[in-house]
Amino acid sequence: MNQIQKTYMLAKAQYEAVDEQVESVDRKYIADKGIVNADGSIPRASWAIDDDATCELAMSECTKIVTESGLWDEHCKARKLLQEAESELIKFGLSFLPKKDREVLERAVENDLGRRTKVLDLAFRLDTRTVKA
């Protein structure tokens, strides 16, 4: 694994950890307030609450908690770092392709999430032991 792949892996792990903390605010709020949907299910997030008034209040309160705690700023920074790491990993992965193919895929990864995800996956799994980054 080279430095570009490691940077991507660490950025993704950091983003997922912060994202989990943000999501846990919703789950805690729902549990603390005893919120249950009409069908008896417990909503997985504030936006999944069936009752509109309760949903709006929960979303507002959770947003306030996340913002005031600094989690939202952390989340935004982690997302930005992940996007930068993704771009570098894609650039690295595509650098092995012939120019014509690389140009086609460079456009594709900007507009097609499926292709972007596939190129990221392939570039991340690329055996780089004999390649200098």
C-alpha positions as CSV (number, residue, x, y, z in Angstrom):
1,M,0.0,0.0,0.0
2,N,1.4,3.4,-1.0
3,Q,1.0,6.8,0.7
4,I,-1.9,7.8,-1.5
5,Q,-3.8,4.7,-0.6
6,K,-3.0,5.1,3.1
7,T,-4.1,8.7,3.1
8,Y,-7.4,7.6,1.5
9,M,-7.9,4.8,4.0
10,L,-7.3,7.1,6.9
11,A,-9.5,9.9,5.6
12,K,-12.3,7.5,5.0
13,A,-12.0,6.0,8.5
14,Q,-12.0,9.5,10.0
15,Y,-15.0,10.5,8.0
16,E,-16.9,7.4,9.0
17,A,-16.1,7.8,12.6
18,V,-17.3,11.4,12.7
19,D,-20.4,10.5,10.6
20,E,-21.2,7.8,13.2
21,Q,-21.0,10.4,16.0
22,V,-23.4,12.7,14.1
23,E,-25.8,9.8,13.6
24,S,-25.6,8.8,17.2
25,V,-27.0,12.2,18.2
26,D,-30.2,11.3,16.3
27,R,-30.4,7.9,17.8
28,K,-29.8,9.2,21.4
29,Y,-32.4,11.9,20.9
30,I,-35.0,9.4,19.6
31,A,-34.2,7.0,22.5
32,D,-34.2,9.7,25.2
33,K,-37.6,11.1,23.9
34,G,-39.1,7.6,23.5
35,I,-40.1,8.4,19.9
36,V,-41.9,5.6,18.1
37,N,-43.5,5.6,14.6
38,A,-47.2,4.7,14.2
39,D,-46.3,1.2,13.1
40,G,-44.4,0.7,16.4
41,S,-40.9,0.9,14.8
42,I,-38.2,3.0,16.2
43,P,-37.0,5.5,13.6
44,R,-33.3,5.1,12.6
45,A,-32.8,8.9,12.4
46,S,-34.7,12.1,13.0
47,W,-35.6,12.4,9.3
48,A,-37.3,8.9,9.5
49,I,-39.9,10.0,12.1
50,D,-43.4,9.6,10.6
51,D,-45.1,12.4,12.5
52,D,-44.2,15.6,10.7
53,A,-44.3,17.9,13.8
54,T,-42.1,15.5,15.8
55,C,-39.8,15.0,12.9
56,E,-39.3,18.8,12.4
57,L,-38.7,19.3,16.1
58,A,-36.2,16.4,16.3
59,M,-34.3,17.5,13.2
60,S,-34.1,21.0,14.6
61,E,-32.9,19.9,18.0
62,C,-30.4,17.4,16.6
63,T,-29.0,20.0,14.3
64,K,-28.6,22.4,17.2
65,I,-26.8,19.7,19.3
66,V,-24.5,18.7,16.4
67,T,-23.7,22.3,15.5
68,E,-23.1,23.6,19.1
69,S,-20.9,20.6,20.0
70,G,-18.6,21.3,17.0
71,L,-19.4,17.9,15.4
72,W,-20.8,19.6,12.3
73,D,-17.5,21.5,11.7
74,E,-15.6,18.2,12.3
75,H,-17.9,16.4,9.9
76,C,-17.4,19.0,7.1
77,K,-13.6,19.0,7.6
78,A,-13.5,15.2,7.5
79,R,-15.7,15.1,4.3
80,K,-13.4,17.6,2.6
81,L,-10.3,15.6,3.5
82,L,-12.1,12.5,2.2
83,Q,-13.0,14.2,-1.1
84,E,-9.4,15.4,-1.6
85,A,-8.0,11.9,-0.8
86,E,-10.6,10.3,-3.2
87,S,-9.5,12.7,-6.0
88,E,-5.8,11.9,-5.4
89,L,-6.5,8.2,-5.4
90,I,-8.5,8.4,-8.6
91,K,-5.8,10.5,-10.2
92,F,-3.2,7.9,-9.2
93,G,-5.2,4.9,-10.3
94,L,-6.0,6.5,-13.7
95,S,-2.3,7.4,-14.2
96,F,-1.6,3.8,-15.3
97,L,-4.0,4.0,-18.2
98,P,-3.3,5.1,-21.8
99,K,-4.1,8.8,-22.4
100,K,-7.3,8.2,-24.4
101,D,-8.8,5.8,-21.8
102,R,-7.6,8.0,-18.9
103,E,-9.3,11.1,-20.4
104,V,-12.6,9.2,-20.9
105,L,-12.6,7.9,-17.3
106,E,-11.6,11.3,-15.9
107,R,-14.8,12.7,-17.2
108,A,-16.8,9.7,-16.2
109,V,-15.7,9.7,-12.6
110,E,-16.8,13.4,-12.3
111,N,-20.4,12.7,-13.5
112,D,-21.1,9.0,-12.6
113,L,-21.0,7.9,-9.0
114,G,-21.0,4.2,-10.0
115,R,-17.9,4.6,-12.1
116,R,-16.3,6.8,-9.5
117,T,-16.9,4.2,-6.8
118,K,-15.5,1.4,-9.1
119,V,-12.3,3.4,-10.0
120,L,-11.8,4.2,-6.3
121,D,-12.2,0.6,-5.3
122,L,-9.8,-0.6,-8.1
123,A,-7.2,2.1,-7.3
124,F,-7.4,1.3,-3.6
125,R,-6.9,-2.5,-4.2
126,L,-4.1,-1.9,-6.6
127,D,-0.9,-3.7,-5.6
128,T,1.6,-0.9,-5.5
129,R,4.7,-2.8,-4.2
130,T,6.5,-2.3,-7.5
131,V,5.1,1.1,-8.3
132,K,6.5,4.5,-7.1
133,A,3.8,7.1,-6.4
